[in-house]
Amino acid sequence: MTQWPNPIETVVGLEMCRDLYGKNMGDFDLTTLIDSYDKTGRMIYNLAKSWTTFTDGRRDRAS
């Protein structure tokens, strides 16, 4: 199974890059990228939470 990077860790890394190298990044918009990763991480978390609830409910009905 492929291990995907944790979105929260990625956001922290991007924020560190922005803080350290922001002046050297030119017109690259790190703030938008950080915002996208933050929103994606929240969506993945909510999807995992919903999926767990859904599969637990199906298991309970099958018993």
N, C-alpha and C positions, 0 to 999 in steps of 0.2 A: 504494500500500500504506500502511496506517495505521501510524504509528510509535507504539508503546505505550511508556509510561514504564518506565524500567529499575527493577525492584523494589528493587535495592540503593540507587539514588539516592533512591527514595521513602522507604525506611527511614531513610536519613540525614536527609532533610528532616523527617520526622516526629519523629525523635529531637531534632533542633534545636528544633522547635516545643514539644516536651514540656519541654525544658530551659529555654527562654526564657519560655514562656507557661503552663507546667503549673499554676501556682497560679490562673490565670484561666480554666482550662478547665472548672471545675465538676466535674460527675460524669461527664464524657466520659472513657472509658477508653482513652487513647492506647497504653498498654502492650499491651493485647489487639490493637489495630489494628496496631501495629508487629510483634508476633509473627505475626499473620496474613500480613502482607506478606513477612516473612522466610521463612516456610514456603512461601508461594506462589512466591517467587523460587527457592527450592531445587527445588521440584517442576518449575517451568518449565525450569530448567537441566538437570535429570535427563531430562526429556522430550525436550529438544532433543538431548541427548547420545545417548539411545537411538534417536531418529529418524534421526540421522546414521548411526549404526551399522547400523540396519535398511536404510536406502536404499543405503548403500555395499555391503552384503551382496547386495542384489538386483541392483545394477549388476554386481557381480563374477560372479554366476550367469548373467546375461544375455549375458555376453561369450563 
